[in-house]
Amino acid sequence: GAVVSQHPSRVICKSGTSVKIECRSLDFQATTMFWYRQFPKKSLMLMATSNEGSKATYEQGVEKDKFLINHASLTLSTLTVTSAHPEDSSFYICSARRFVYNEQFFGPGTRLTVL
Amino acid sequence: KQEVTQIPAALSVPEGENLVLNCSFTDSAIYNLQWFRQDPGKGLTSLLLIQSSQREQTSGRLNASLDKSSGRSTLYIAASQPGDSATYLCAVGPQSTSGTYKYIFGTGTRLKVLA
């Protein structure tokens, strides 16, 4: 089956630093990847859609300068949280859509804690 | 704008009971619907995917049905076990002319199966 990995699984950083989260499709090519954020005891909120080789499309209310997304290859997308603050602490989950198919495969998530 | 609601928000049942989780959506023009399971602090595990042309899907003790016209899906869990305790999320993939196929998640049902 299709596997999506995320790295790191957990990260703790100081306020003001930048954190990069990687999302990889391990055994398939993903033309489109999605980044979600989940607050405690809440559902997943889509942050942005990234297409390989083009700029990401951000959902309304998501700061594109705060959450930088790069989809440099068909198997890798990265989310960089710039100048992180405690309110950015959250569970970030990526998903990848396999080319031609309409099913999304989700990564295991990254727990970000900003002190 | 598509909105996805899940009822009940929380459910506690004794082991062995059959149970039904509900998911409703406001726009029937969907591409597919997917049910996920999420354990505390973990990522998503895909349970069942129903294409818009399908009425139901089955996997082991799980059965998911889809009624697009009424905007409803149900997840039926037979002979529940304590290991089924988790949050169950449904996600709707709306039709998209841009081809992004982004999912909109429901609010989730927190299930606890008592031994």
Boltz contact constraints between the chains, C-beta under 6 A:
constraints:
  - contact:
      token1: [A, 34]
      token2: [B, 102]
      max_distance: 6.0
  - contact:
      token1: [A, 43]
      token2: [B, 105]
      max_distance: 6.0
  - contact:
      token1: [A, 43]
      token2: [B, 107]
      max_distance: 6.0
  - contact:
      token1: [A, 43]
      token2: [B, 108]
      max_distance: 6.0
  - contact:
      token1: [A, 44]
      token2: [B, 105]
      max_distance: 6.0
  - contact:
      token1: [A, 46]
      token2: [B, 102]
      max_distance: 6.0
  - contact:
      token1: [A, 49]
      token2: [B, 100]
      max_distance: 6.0
  - contact:
      token1: [A, 49]
      token2: [B, 102]
      max_distance: 6.0
  - contact:
      token1: [A, 93]
      token2: [B, 43]
      max_distance: 6.0
  - contact:
      token1: [A, 97]
      token2: [B, 101]
      max_distance: 6.0
  - contact:
      token1: [A, 102]
      token2: [B, 31]
      max_distance: 6.0
  - contact:
      token1: [A, 102]
      token2: [B, 32]
      max_distance: 6.0
  - contact:
      token1: [A, 102]
      token2: [B, 101]
      max_distance: 6.0
  - contact:
      token1: [A, 103]
      token2: [B, 49]
      max_distance: 6.0
  - contact:
      token1: [A, 106]
      token2: [B, 43]
      max_distance: 6.0
  - contact:
      token1: [A, 106]
      token2: [B, 44]
      max_distance: 6.0
  - contact:
      token1: [A, 108]
      token2: [B, 43]
      max_distance: 6.0
  - contact:
      token1: [A, 109]
      token2: [B, 43]
      max_distance: 6.0
